[in-house]
């Protein structure tokens, strides 16, 4: 039996620690460990459709270093192991990423779109795990909203005419190093990197040495991060994947304010500016891809008209010929491909998801075909509604 506490803020359950479940009532049925195959490129074959695969754990894994979006985090807290179901769109995205390993990232730029709860963040995480196992250098930003919500320090840099974000830059550098450390001893810089205090990282230094220099002082991180990205653009040994969740936030007004208390645009902040330049193809890796996921659940940071039109979406704001488009956003959104998720899972995919939660003893009743068909119909095949309102919704009644 699974005992949980309901988090009123997110309407989500958190599993109680085993030490608090000493009553005989909770000992009647032990919770077995899920026995799942690891998520690996060799596992992504047509025969693996509608099967659940486990994401890698460990200190240097993507989940441990970069983290995951909040909605995925709550699901992984309940499941005994972080995992996901292989869908048809998973295989097509993997094929798209295989092509990216031989082409510049300026030609492989895409955004995952779809209805609320259709699995965009899960697909992006699957793409990150896939590339990680295929030997890509991976930079994953699971919560890009944090880059613009005025939650960390910032300082104006007259040299670049942008606002530097030293805390975020330092944190991203640390996570970038933890996940990709096996590549950075082999890569060397082509130019000197000037740090504060007239200190210099000489050319022909390894990327590991550059990272150590950037992490030594937080003030150097906003200089080292773009310099490292620039060096990655020129190296040819490894393909590179840049993955950004909540990607629409990079095209919105930020919550930061300038000295006159005017709102700062996201692309005037150093980190969002770096990311949108890569997303727009103005900067490009020699081989690799840029992949984002659009979030529709946040009404404060909605996709602007320019981004919606670039992706071929039906605008949810006035879009007549007399509506002004910002030329900067039009330029940054130009050329982005649209990877559209289906509005619902097919029956086999949904059955695999239901069976996964049933095997992990999360259901408050024995899983049956009748219950599955009822929940599938009520949720209209939407993955999030099937889990949150269907599987776990019965606990709140």
Buried (B, 14 or more C-beta within 10 A) or exposed (E): EBBBEEEEEEEBBEBEEEEEBEEEEBEEEEBEEBEBEBBBBEBBEEEBBBBBBBBBEEEEBBBBBBBBBEBBBBBBBBBBBBBBBBBBBBBEBBEBBBEBBEBBBBBBBBBBBBBEBBBBBBBBBBBBBBBBBBBBBBBBBBBBBBBBBEEBEBEBEEEBEBBBBBBBBBBBBBBBBBBBEEBBEEBBBEEEBEBEEEEEBEEEBBBBBBBBBBBBBBBBBBBBBBBBBBBBBEBEEBBBBBBBBBBBBBBBBBBBEEEEEEEBBBBBBBBBBBBBBBBBBEBBBBBBBBBBBBBBEEEEBBBBBBBBBBBEBEBEEEEEEEEEEBEBBBBBBEBBBBBBBBEBBEEEBBBBBBBBBBBBBBBEEEBEEEBBBEBBEEBEBBBBBBBBBBBBBEBEE
